[in-house]
Amino acid sequence: MADTITLQKKARGERPQYFADPAIDKTLAITLALAGEVAVLRDRIDTIERLAEAGTAPTRAAVDAYKPDATVRAERDAWRDSYLDTVLRIIHQEREELEQCAADTKPYAAVIEEVLETE
């Protein structure tokens, strides 16, 4: 019999704060938790569909025992990547805008040279 591992139920320490407004951090945490649950549900539905297509009754035990092969894992990974891109689209857009602004900004050394030349 395999030994079971018991994990703590709550993280220790303070939660990291990424935004000035804690409500935004909470909203993001809730959104990501729900997105994770949707991804799990989608995997389970996919399993049920695959079991049914194979002629296996999609019982709870069959769903829990299902082991996806490499092709199925790759399909699920691709779906999950696309799904998270959709969920996090606004964050990606803002990051891209910041990166574009940074790319359009002169390097620090060039600005210093300009200041020294104008003196």
N, C-alpha and C positions, 0 to 999 in steps of 0.2 A: 504494500500500500504506500502511495506517495505521501510525503509530508506536505501539509498545507501551509501556505505562507499567509500570515495575517498582516495586512497593511493598516496603517493608521487611517482613520476616517477623515481627519481634518489636518490641513497643512499647519505647521507651526510657524510662529512669527507673524509679522505684519504683512499685509498684502502690498505688493508693489503698486505705486500710483504712477500712471503714465501721463495723465492729463491734469490740468490745473483744477478742473471741476471733478470732484469725486463721483458725481452722478454719471458722468460720461464713462468713467471706469466701470461702474456698476452695470450700466447699460451694455457696454461692450462684453463684460463677463457673462451677462445673461444671454446675449445674442450668441456668443461662442458656445455656451453650454447647450442652448437649443439647437444650434447648428450641428453639434456633435451628436445629439440625440437623433436628429433627422438622418444623419449619415448612418448611424447604427440601424435605424428602422429601415432605411433603404437597402442596406446589406441583407437584412433579414427577409425583406420582401423578395429581393433577388434570389435568395436561397430557396424560398417557398416556390417561386416560379420555376427554378431549375429542377427542384425535386419533382414538381408536378409534371414537367416536360419529360422527365426520365421515368415517369410512371410510379414514383414512390409517393406514398401518402405523406403530405407535409405535416407530420405531427411535431409537437414541441421537441420531443426527443430527437427526431430526424433533423430538425432545423439546428438544434444545439450540437449535434454530432457531425454536421456537414463540414467538410474540409475542402475549401476551394483550391483548385489547381492553379498553376502559375498564370494561365490565360485569364481565368476568372479574377484572380488578384490584380492583374494588370488592368483589366477593364474597370474594376472597382476603384483602383487607384486613380485612373484617368478621370472617372466620373467625380471622385472626391476632389481632385485638383480643380476641375472646372467649377464644381459647386462652391468651393471655398473662394475661388476667384470672384464668383458672382456675389457671395455674401460680403466679402471684404473689398468689393470694387471701389467704394468711396475712399477707403484708406489707401488703396493702391494709387488712385488718381491723385490724391493729395501728395503722396510721396513723390510721384512722377513730376508734379508741378514744382515741388521743392527742389528736386534734382535738376529740373530745367532751369530754375532760377539760379541755382548754384553754378550751372554750366555757363550761364550768360554773364555771371559776375567775374570780374577780373581777379586774377590771383593776388593775394596779399602783397607779394613782392613787387608786382607791377604797379600797384596803387602807391606803394611807398616811393618807388622810383619817380612816378609822376609828381608826387608831392615835393620831392627833393628837387626836381627839375624846375618847378614853378617858383621856388624860393630864390 
